[in-house]
Amino acid sequence: MHVGVLTGGGDCPGINAVIRAVTLALLQSGAVSRVTGIERGFLGLLEDGYRPLDVATVRDILDEGGSVLGTHNRADPFAYFAAGGADCSGRALDTVGRLGLDALVAIGGDGTMTIAERFSRLGLPVVGVPKTIDNDIAGNERSFGFDSAVAVVADSLNRLETTARSHGRVMLLETMGREAGWIALEGGLAGGADAILIPERAYHLDDLAAFCQRRVAEQGYALVCLSEGIRDQHSALDVNRYLGTAPSGARLGGVGQVLMQDLQGRFGAALEVRYTLLGHLQRGGAPTAYDRVLSTRFGVEAARMVLRREFGRMVALQADVCTSLALVDVAGRSRSVPLQHELVLAAQDLGLYIG
Ligand code: F6P
C-alpha cells in the first residue's frame, strides 16, 4: 500500500508525534511500502506539494512543535480560495490518483474532519485523527495539544500571580479555545485562578467586579482566566465590540481588552487592572509528555485503521480507550463544556467565580 498523510487547520503540539507514529507503524507492518507527506494540508493536493516520509525523516520529530509537513486553515478543496471559492475537489482527487495513494490519513480539527468526510463520500479511503488545542472535537474526550496548552496557561498564571500580588492588581489572562472553554477551565484550575470565564456560561460584569474586589480585600490581588469566546449577560460575544467581526468563523482574540476596560470603569482609580493575551504561545513549542503519548496512541491507532481498511472514520478517545467514530457523526459538530461538568462544579465548590 501507499498511504498519504496530511495535517490541516492550525498547528498544535504533538502533530509531529502523530506523523512519526503513523509512519513508523505503517512501514513496520510490512503491508505499506510507501508513506507520502502532503504539504500544507489539503493545499498540497491542489498545488502538488508532497514529499516522502520514511523512518529517517520521522525518527527525531517526537518532541518537535508545529507540523513538519506545514499546515493550512483555509485550504478547503471544496471551496478553494485561490480559485474564487470554486469546488476543486476533483483536482485533489486527481492528485491522489496520480500519486497512487491507497489511503489518506488526515490529521486536523473540525474543519479538516468535515472536508475528510466529504472526500470519504466521494470514495476516498480516509482516516481522520483529531487535533486541536481547543479540545472541542465531537466524540473525542481528549485532543493532543490540549495538555501542552493548559501547561502554558498554568505557568503564565503562576507568573502573573507574583506580579499581581506585588502590585495589588487584578490580572486578566486570555486563553484560546474559540467557542469552547476547556483551555480556560483546566488552565485556570491548574494555575490557581480566582475567576474563570468560559463561553458556555455568560458572566455578569457587576458580579465579577464585586468578586474581584472581595478577593483583593482578602488576599491582595485577583487572577482572572478568561477564554477568547466569552460573552457577558447583556450582549452578544464581546469580541464584536473589539474586533468588529461576527463570532462564527471569525478570528477571536482580544476580548480581554474589553473586559479590562469594563472592570477598570467599575473600579476607578482605587484598583488597577492589567490584561495579558496569551495567543499563539499556547500553540507553539514542544508537546508535554502526556501529549507525546496521546499523539503516539492516536498515530498507531490510525495506522491500524488503515491496515484494517476502516475508512470514513476518525480516531477518538473514549473512557481513555482509543476507538473510532464515523466521520459523518463528527463533521460540523463540536464539543463544549457542559455546565454540570465535574470541573465546573469543583471550581464552584472551591469558591471560584465561574462565568
Ligand atoms: O482552533 C485552534 C485555535 O488555536 C483557536 O483556539 C484560535 O482561536 C485559533 O486557532 C487561532 O487561529 P489562527 O492561528 O488562525 O490565528
Residues whose N, C-alpha, C, O or C-beta is under 5 A from the ligand:
A	BS01	F6P	G10 D134 M176 G177 R178 L252
